[in-house]
């Protein structure tokens, strides 16, 4: 079985960071024998969204990596910043990948 990250392509109706931006969505992690099977599992879960479809990515190479939950907050200037579960501000590179945390760079 392969692990796939599946995201819903339909726009969310509620206000959240992933409402209009698919890159912000966490996705569903599904073990299946093919991308098609993973898509079908999503179709069973969300039959009303089959027309908009689902994005299916092979996530196997990422399976052994740790997952870090970050929340989005606004700083004093109104900029979005990422905060980890310990309250530390994430430092990102130009691609938006977390490369460290504020107190680790001092």
Contact map, one row per residue, 1 for C-alpha under 8 A:
1110000000000000000000000000001110000000000000000000000000000000000000000000000000000000000000000000000000
1111000000000000000000000000001111000000000000000000000001110000000000000000000000000000000000000000000000
1111100000000000000000000000111100000000000000000000000001110010000000000000000000000000000000000000000000
0111110000000000000000000001111100100100000000000000000111110000000000000000000000000000000000000000000000
0011111000000000000000000011110000000000000000000000001111100000000000000000000000000000000000000000000000
0001111100000000000000000011110000000110010000000000011110000000000000000000000000000000000000000000000000
0000111110000000000001001111000000000000000000000000011100000000000000000000000000000000000000000000000000
0000011111100000000001000010000000000000000000001001111000000000000000000000000000000000000000000000000000
0000001111100000000001000000000000000000000000001001111000000000000000000000000000000000000000000000000000
0000000111110000000000000000000000000000000000001001100000000000000000000000000000000000000000000000000000
0000000111111000001100000000000000000000000000000000000000000000000000000000000000000000000000000000000000
0000000001111110011100000000000000000000000000000000000000000000000000000000000000000000000000000000000000
0000000000111110001000000000000000000000000000000000000000000000000000000000000000000000000000000000000000
0000000000011111001000000000000000000000000000000000000000000000000000000000000000000000000000000000000000
0000000000011111101000000000000000000000000000000000000000000000000000000000000000000000000000000000000000
0000000000000111111000000000000000000000000000000000000000000000000000000000000000000000000000000000000000
0000000000000011111110011000000000000000000000000000000000000000000000000000000000000000000000000000000000
0000000000010001111111111000000000000000000000000000000000000000000000000000000000000000000000000000000000
0000000000111111111111000000000000000000000000000000000000000000000000000000000000000000000000000000000000
0000000000110000111111000000000000000000000000000000000000000000000000000000000000000000000000000000000000
0000000000000000111111111000000000000000000000000000000000000000000000000000000000000000000000000000000000
0000001110000000011111111000000000000000000000000000000000000000000000000000000000000000000000000000000000
0000000000000000010011111000000000000000000000000000000000000000000000000000000000000000000000000000000000
0000000000000000110011111100000000000000000000000000000000000000000000000000000000000000000000000000000000
0000001000000000110011111110000000000000000000000000000000000000000000000000000000000000000000000000000000
0000001000000000000000011111000000000000000000000000000000000000000000000000000000000000000000000000000000
0000111100000000000000001111100000000000000000000000000000000000000000000000000000000000000000000000000000
0001111000000000000000000111110000000000000000000000000000000000000000000000000000000000000000000000000000
0011110000000000000000000011111000000000000000000000000000000000000000000000000000000000000000000000000000
0011110000000000000000000001111100000100000000000000000000000000000000000000000000000000000000000000000000
1111000000000000000000000000111110000100000000000000000000000000000000000000000000000000000000000000000000
1111000000000000000000000000011111101100000000000000000000000000000000000000000000000000000000000000000000
1100000000000000000000000000001111101100000000000000000000000000000000000000000000000000000000000000000000
0100000000000000000000000000000111111100000000000000000000000000000000000000000000000000000000000000000000
0001000000000000000000000000000111111110000000000000000111000000000000000000000000000000000000000000000000
0000000000000000000000000000000001111111000000000000000000000000000000000000000000000000000000000000000000
0000000000000000000000000000000111111111100000000000000000000000000000000000000000000000000000000000000000
0001010000000000000000000000011111111111110000000000000100000000000000000000000000000000000000000000000000
0000010000000000000000000000000000111111111000000000010100000000000000000000000000000000000000000000000000
0000000000000000000000000000000000011111111100000000000000000000000000000000000000000000000000000000000000
0000000000000000000000000000000000001111111110000000000000000000000000000000000000000000000000000000000000
0000010000000000000000000000000000000111111111100000010000000000000000000000000000000000000000000000000000
0000000000000000000000000000000000000011111111101100000000000000000000000000000000000000000000000000000000
0000000000000000000000000000000000000001111111100000000000000000000000000000000000000000000000000000000000
0000000000000000000000000000000000000000111111100000000000000000000000000000000000000000000000000000000000
0000000000000000000000000000000000000000011111111100000000000000000000000000000000000000000000000000000000
0000000000000000000000000000000000000000011111111100000000000000000000000000000000000000000000000000000000
0000000000000000000000000000000000000000000001111110000000000000000000000000000000000000000000000000000000
0000000111000000000000000000000000000000001001111111100000000000000000000000000000000000000000000000000000
0000000000000000000000000000000000000000001001111111110000000000000000000000000000000000000000000000000000
0000000000000000000000000000000000000000000000011111100000000000000000000000000000000000000000000000000000
0000000111000000000000000000000000000000000000001111110000000000000000000000000000000000000000000000000000
0000000111000000000000000000000000000000000000001111111000000000000000000000000000000000000000000000000000
0000011110000000000000000000000000000010010000000101111100000000000000000000000000000000000000000000000000
0000111110000000000000000000000000000000000000000000111110000000000000000000000000000000000000000000000000
0001111000000000000000000000000000100110000000000000011111000000000000000000000000000000000000000000000000
0001110000000000000000000000000000100000000000000000001111100000000000000000000000000000000000000000000000
0111100000000000000000000000000000100000000000000000000111111000000000000000000000000000000000000000000000
0111100000000000000000000000000000000000000000000000000011111110000000000000000000000000000000000000000000
0111000000000000000000000000000000000000000000000000000001111110000000000000000000000000000000000000000000
0000000000000000000000000000000000000000000000000000000001111111000000000000000000000000000000000000000000
0000000000000000000000000000000000000000000000000000000000111111100000000000000000000000000000000000000000
0010000000000000000000000000000000000000000000000000000000111111100000000000000000000000000000000000000000
0000000000000000000000000000000000000000000000000000000000001111110000000000000000000000000000000000000000
0000000000000000000000000000000000000000000000000000000000000111111000000000000000000000000000000000000000
0000000000000000000000000000000000000000000000000000000000000001111100000000000000000000000000000000000000
0000000000000000000000000000000000000000000000000000000000000000111110000000000000000000000000000000000000
0000000000000000000000000000000000000000000000000000000000000000011111000000000000010000000000000000000000
0000000000000000000000000000000000000000000000000000000000000000001111100000000000011000000000000000000000
0000000000000000000000000000000000000000000000000000000000000000000111110000000001111000000000000000000000
0000000000000000000000000000000000000000000000000000000000000000000011111000000001111000000000000000000000
0000000000000000000000000000000000000000000000000000000000000000000001111100000111100000000000000000000000
0000000000000000000000000000000000000000000000000000000000000000000000111110000111100000000000000000000000
0000000000000000000000000000000000000000000000000000000000000000000000011111111110000000000000000000000000
0000000000000000000000000000000000000000000000000000000000000000000000001111111110000000000000000000000000
0000000000000000000000000000000000000000000000000000000000000000000000000111111000000000000000000000000000
0000000000000000000000000000000000000000000000000000000000000000000000000111111000000000000000000000000000
0000000000000000000000000000000000000000000000000000000000000000000000000111111100000000000000000000000000
0000000000000000000000000000000000000000000000000000000000000000000000000111111110000000000000000000000000
0000000000000000000000000000000000000000000000000000000000000000000000011110011111000000000000000000000000
0000000000000000000000000000000000000000000000000000000000000000000000011110001111100000110000000000000000
0000000000000000000000000000000000000000000000000000000000000000000001111000000111110000110000000000000000
0000000000000000000000000000000000000000000000000000000000000000000001111000000011111111110000000000000000
0000000000000000000000000000000000000000000000000000000000000000000111100000000001111111110000000000000000
0000000000000000000000000000000000000000000000000000000000000000000011100000000000111111000000000000000000
0000000000000000000000000000000000000000000000000000000000000000000000000000000000111111000000000000000000
0000000000000000000000000000000000000000000000000000000000000000000000000000000000111111100000000000000000
0000000000000000000000000000000000000000000000000000000000000000000000000000000000111111110000000000111000
0000000000000000000000000000000000000000000000000000000000000000000000000000000011110011111000000000110000
0000000000000000000000000000000000000000000000000000000000000000000000000000000011110001111100000111110000
0000000000000000000000000000000000000000000000000000000000000000000000000000000000000000111110000111110000
0000000000000000000000000000000000000000000000000000000000000000000000000000000000000000011111111111000000
0000000000000000000000000000000000000000000000000000000000000000000000000000000000000000001111111110000000
0000000000000000000000000000000000000000000000000000000000000000000000000000000000000000000111111000000000
0000000000000000000000000000000000000000000000000000000000000000000000000000000000000000000111111000000000
0000000000000000000000000000000000000000000000000000000000000000000000000000000000000000000111111100000000
0000000000000000000000000000000000000000000000000000000000000000000000000000000000000000000111111110000000
0000000000000000000000000000000000000000000000000000000000000000000000000000000000000000011110011111100000
0000000000000000000000000000000000000000000000000000000000000000000000000000000000000000011110001111100000
0000000000000000000000000000000000000000000000000000000000000000000000000000000000000000011100000111110110
0000000000000000000000000000000000000000000000000000000000000000000000000000000000000001111000000111111110
0000000000000000000000000000000000000000000000000000000000000000000000000000000000000001111000000001111111
0000000000000000000000000000000000000000000000000000000000000000000000000000000000000001000000000000111111
0000000000000000000000000000000000000000000000000000000000000000000000000000000000000000000000000001111111
0000000000000000000000000000000000000000000000000000000000000000000000000000000000000000000000000001111111
0000000000000000000000000000000000000000000000000000000000000000000000000000000000000000000000000000011111
